[in-house]
């Protein structure tokens, strides 16, 4: 029997394993999914109903690499208020969970960012799942837009800060050749999600790092040694390893669609994850922002410095899913999983969110046939997207 607090999402198409399913309703109570039932189930009539107007109901998107949004850069403003603004900007595009990402910075800013994320989780800021610390343990030869003058080796204080007392997920991007394998193992054993990125390592070094606890790769292909016929490099190690995840920026600028298709085909199912690497222009009318004292501008969907160096992206998750379907040629169900259940598994939250099944959080992206977001729900609460 449905209770008075039960909510039934009706008149939508619920995305299943093989595609949209009609004639179903999603029952929600509080922050969680109670059941997915036939629309004529008696509990639907007894519940308060919410009309989806024929749109598609997808699991909410989970983005493990978000530098900013809504005109805010996390590095510049490592506060709870900034995190709330960034999360709100990305909710408009169906993102219901994220790892706000700190680009290479000083130890003081890293500590401030960790505290801000812990405080945001304590205060219940919707969508904040933890933090992604991208640097400063990176390779100068593959620095990208990062400030190489701030690169360094991890010290005891860094290990303590990243492994002790954090409220959510901690993901750490590092260059395996810059960090002792024992330290990588220490991070991994302490629960840090260690990933390789901005690295000039050879295949052998990456293979050793995978064995030491590296679980995946930050924006595959970008800022790493490529696959060669006699030197597999970082990309070769990533594509060869059946257990690791690969973050993919599907915006048409960071990676050619053919390279994306090759990576997805090479990886085991469930190991390719859509990420945005989003910067402040996402969800903002201002195309420019300042990074490391340099003005970066988004033009035609590309965030670049005056020297032409890519500096994150102007990509949102709905656009990434849309690109995966329309350009890469993936079925919507698989593209959706790459933006929800697969990243949830990567960061160890697959028992909590990322799927449309009973017991999971009621995090939804309601989209039309063009994968344009019409509603976003976080923990059973609907948020405006206009």
C-alpha positions in Angstrom: 0.0 0.0 0.0 1.3 3.4 -0.9 1.7 6.0 1.9 0.7 9.6 1.7 4.3 10.6 1.3 4.7 8.4 -1.8 5.4 10.1 -5.1 4.7 8.4 -8.4 6.5 9.6 -11.6 4.0 8.8 -14.4 3.5 9.2 -18.1 7.2 8.9 -18.9 9.5 6.4 -20.6 11.8 4.7 -18.1 15.2 3.8 -19.5 15.9 0.1 -19.1 18.8 -2.1 -20.0 17.9 -2.1 -23.7 16.1 1.1 -24.1 13.1 3.1 -23.0 10.1 1.3 -21.5 6.6 2.7 -21.6 3.7 2.1 -19.3 5.8 2.2 -16.1 5.8 4.4 -13.1 8.6 5.1 -10.6 7.6 5.2 -7.0 9.7 7.5 -4.8 9.5 8.0 -1.0 11.8 10.5 0.6 15.2 10.4 -1.2 15.0 6.9 -2.6 13.3 4.8 -5.3 10.8 2.4 -3.8 9.9 0.4 -6.9 9.4 0.6 -10.6 5.9 -0.8 -11.4 3.3 -0.9 -14.1 1.4 2.4 -14.4 -1.9 0.6 -13.4 -0.4 -0.7 -10.2 -2.7 0.3 -7.3 0.1 2.1 -5.5 0.3 4.6 -8.3 -3.3 5.7 -7.9 -2.8 6.1 -4.2 0.4 8.2 -4.5 0.8 11.8 -5.4 1.5 11.8 -9.1 4.1 13.8 -11.1 3.5 13.9 -14.9 6.7 13.4 -17.0 4.8 14.5 -20.2 6.2 11.6 -22.2 9.8 12.4 -21.6 12.6 9.9 -21.0 13.6 9.2 -17.4 17.3 8.5 -17.0 19.5 8.0 -13.9 21.0 11.3 -12.9 24.4 11.9 -14.4 27.6 11.6 -12.3 30.6 13.6 -13.3 33.9 12.9 -11.7 35.8 15.9 -13.2 34.2 19.3 -12.8 36.5 22.3 -12.4 33.8 24.9 -12.4 30.5 26.1 -13.7 28.0 29.0 -13.4 30.9 31.4 -13.8 32.8 29.9 -10.8 36.2 28.2 -10.8 36.8 26.0 -7.8 40.5 26.8 -7.6 39.7 30.5 -7.4 37.0 30.2 -4.7 37.4 27.0 -2.7 34.3 27.5 -0.5 30.9 25.9 0.2 29.1 28.7 -1.6 31.2 28.2 -4.7 30.5 24.4 -4.6 26.7 25.1 -4.3 26.9 27.5 -7.4 28.9 24.9 -9.5 26.5 22.1 -8.6 23.5 24.2 -9.4 24.9 25.2 -12.8 25.5 21.5 -13.7 22.1 20.4 -12.4 20.5 22.2 -15.3 22.2 19.6 -17.5 21.2 16.5 -15.6 24.2 16.2 -13.3 23.0 15.0 -9.9 26.4 14.0 -8.5 29.9 15.3 -9.0 33.5 15.5 -7.9 34.4 19.2 -7.9 38.0 19.2 -9.2 40.9 21.1 -7.9 43.6 21.8 -10.5 47.2 22.0 -9.4 47.6 24.6 -6.7 49.4 25.4 -3.5 49.1 23.2 -0.4 47.0 26.0 1.3 44.4 25.9 -1.5 44.3 22.1 -1.5 43.6 22.2 2.3 40.9 24.8 1.7 39.3 22.8 -1.1 39.2 19.6 1.0 37.6 21.5 3.9 35.1 23.1 1.6 34.0 19.8 0.2 33.8 18.2 3.7 31.7 21.2 4.9 29.5 21.0 1.8 28.7 17.3 2.4 28.1 18.0 6.1 25.6 20.8 5.1 23.9 18.7 2.5 24.8 20.7 -0.6 23.0 18.6 -3.2 25.2 16.8 -5.7 28.6 17.0 -3.9 30.0 13.5 -3.6 33.6 14.3 -2.8 36.6 15.9 -4.5 38.9 15.2 -7.4 42.4 16.5 -6.8 44.1 16.8 -10.2 47.7 17.5 -9.4 50.2 18.7 -8.2 52.0 15.4 -8.5 52.2 15.6 -12.3 54.8 15.5 -15.1 56.1 18.8 -16.5 56.3 17.3 -20.0 52.5 16.7 -20.0 51.4 19.7 -18.0 48.7 21.0 -20.3 47.3 24.2 -18.8 48.5 23.3 -15.3 51.1 25.5 -13.6 54.3 23.4 -13.6 56.0 25.7 -11.1 53.6 24.2 -8.5 54.4 20.6 -9.3 56.0 18.6 -6.5 56.3 15.2 -4.9 53.8 14.2 -2.3 54.9 14.8 1.2 53.7 13.3 4.5 51.3 16.2 5.1 49.7 15.6 1.6 49.2 11.9 2.4 47.5 12.8 5.7 45.3 15.5 4.1 44.1 13.2 1.3 43.5 10.1 3.4 42.3 11.3 6.8 38.9 12.5 7.8 37.4 13.2 4.4 33.6 13.0 4.2 33.2 11.9 0.6 35.1 10.3 -2.3 38.7 11.4 -2.9 39.9 11.0 -6.4 43.6 11.8 -7.1 45.1 12.3 -10.5 48.9 11.8 -10.5 51.7 11.0 -12.9 52.9 7.5 -11.9 56.5 8.3 -12.8 56.5 11.2 -10.4 55.2 9.3 -7.3 56.9 6.3 -5.6 54.9 3.1 -6.1 54.7 2.6 -2.3 53.0 6.0 -2.0 50.5 5.1 -4.8 49.8 1.9 -2.9 49.4 3.8 0.4 46.9 6.2 -1.2 44.9 3.3 -2.7 44.9 1.2 0.4 43.5 4.2 2.3 40.6 4.4 0.0 41.7 7.2 -2.4 40.6 6.6 -6.0 44.0 6.9 -7.7 44.1 7.7 -11.4 46.9 8.4 -13.9 47.0 11.6 -15.9 49.2 14.4 -17.1 51.9 11.8 -17.4 54.9 11.0 -19.7 55.3 7.5 -18.3 56.1 4.5 -20.4 54.0 1.3 -20.5 56.1 -0.5 -17.9 55.7 2.2 -15.3 52.0 2.5 -15.9 51.6 -1.3 -15.6 53.4 -1.2 -12.3 51.2 1.7 -11.1 48.0 -0.3 -12.0 49.4 -3.2 -9.9 50.0 -0.7 -7.1 46.4 0.6 -7.1 45.8 3.0 -9.9 42.2 2.5 -10.9 41.9 4.5 -14.1 42.9 7.3 -16.4 42.0 11.0 -16.4 40.8 12.3 -19.8 42.2 9.4 -21.9 44.4 10.5 -24.8 44.9 14.0 -23.5 48.1 14.9 -21.6 49.6 11.4 -21.8 52.0 9.3 -23.9 50.2 7.9 -27.0 49.8 4.4 -28.3 52.7 3.5 -30.6 53.5 0.3 -32.4 56.7 -0.4 -30.4 55.9 1.8 -27.4 52.4 1.3 -26.0 52.6 4.3 -23.7 50.0 5.3 -21.2 47.2 5.0 -23.8 48.2 1.4 -24.6 48.4 0.5 -21.0 44.9 2.0 -20.4 43.3 0.2 -23.4 45.1 -3.1 -22.6 44.1 -3.3 -18.9 40.7 -4.9 -18.4 40.0 -3.7 -14.9 40.7 0.1 -15.1 38.3 2.9 -16.0 38.9 5.6 -18.6 37.5 9.1 -18.5 36.5 10.3 -21.9 35.8 14.0 -22.9 33.2 13.6 -25.7 33.0 17.2 -27.0 34.5 16.8 -30.5 37.5 18.9 -29.5 39.6 16.9 -27.0 39.4 13.5 -28.8 38.4 12.5 -32.4 35.2 10.5 -32.5 37.1 7.6 -34.1 39.6 7.5 -31.2 36.6 7.5 -28.8 35.0 4.6 -30.6 38.3 2.6 -30.5 38.7 3.2 -26.8 35.1 2.2 -26.0 35.5 -0.9 -28.2 38.8 -1.8 -26.5 37.7 -1.4 -22.9 35.5 -4.0 -21.1 31.9 -2.9 -20.9 31.4 -0.6 -17.9 34.9 0.8 -18.0 34.4 3.8 -20.3 33.1 6.9 -18.4 31.9 10.2 -19.8 33.4 13.3 -18.0 33.2 17.0 -18.8 36.4 18.6 -17.4 34.0 21.5 -17.2 35.1 25.1 -16.6 33.2 28.2 -15.4 31.5 29.0 -18.8 29.2 25.9 -18.4 25.8 27.3 -17.2 27.1 30.9 -17.5 26.7 33.7 -20.0 30.4 34.7 -19.4 32.7 32.8 -21.8 35.9 33.9 -20.1 37.6 33.1 -16.8 41.0 33.5 -15.2 43.3 30.4 -14.6 46.8 30.8 -13.2 46.6 34.5 -13.9 45.8 33.9 -17.6 42.5 34.7 -19.3 40.9 31.7 -20.8 38.0 32.1 -23.3 35.4 29.6 -24.6 34.9 30.0 -28.3 32.8 27.6 -30.3 32.7 25.2 -27.4 36.5 25.2 -26.9 38.2 26.6 -23.8 41.7 27.8 -24.8 44.4 30.1 -23.7 45.7 32.8 -26.0 48.5 30.3 -26.9 45.9 27.8 -28.0 46.3 25.4 -25.0 43.2 23.5 -24.1 42.0 24.5 -20.6 39.3 22.2 -19.6 36.0 22.3 -21.6 32.7 24.1 -22.0 31.0 20.7 -22.0 28.0 19.6 -19.9 27.0 16.0 -19.3 23.8 16.1 -21.3 25.8 17.3 -24.3 28.3 14.5 -23.7 25.6 11.9 -23.7 24.0 13.5 -26.8 27.4 13.4 -28.6 27.9 9.8 -27.6 24.6 8.9 -29.2 24.6 11.2 -32.3 28.3 11.2 -33.2 29.9 8.1 -31.7 26.8 6.0 -32.5 26.1 4.4 -29.1 22.7 3.3 -28.0 21.1 5.8 -25.6 21.0 3.1 -22.9 24.8 2.6 -23.1 25.6 6.4 -23.3 23.4 6.9 -20.3 25.3 4.2 -18.3 28.6 5.9 -19.2 27.3 9.0 -17.5 25.7 7.3 -14.5 26.2 3.7 -13.4 29.7 3.3 -14.7 31.1 6.4 -12.9 29.2 5.4 -9.8 31.0 2.0 -9.9 34.4 3.8 -10.4 34.0 5.8 -7.2 32.4 3.0 -5.2 28.9 4.4 -5.1 27.1 1.9 -7.3 25.2 0.5 -4.4 23.8 4.0 -3.7 23.2 5.7 -7.0 23.5 5.5 -10.8 20.7 3.1 -11.6 16.9 3.1 -11.8 16.3 0.3 -9.3 14.6 0.0 -5.9 16.7 1.2 -3.0 18.9 3.6 -5.0 18.8 7.4 -4.5 16.0 9.1 -6.5 18.4 11.0 -8.8 17.0 11.5 -12.2 17.6 13.3 -15.5 14.4 13.8 -17.4 15.2 14.4 -21.1 13.4 14.8 -24.4 14.2 12.8 -27.5 17.0 15.2 -28.3 18.6 14.5 -24.9 17.8 18.0 -23.7 17.2 18.1 -20.0 13.7 19.1 -18.9 13.9 18.2 -15.2 16.6 17.2 -12.7 15.9 15.4 -9.5 18.4 14.9 -6.6 17.4 12.8 -3.7 13.7 12.9 -4.6 13.7 16.7 -5.0 13.0 18.3 -8.3 15.2 21.3 -9.3 14.4 23.8 -12.1 16.5 23.6 -15.2 15.3 26.8 -17.0 
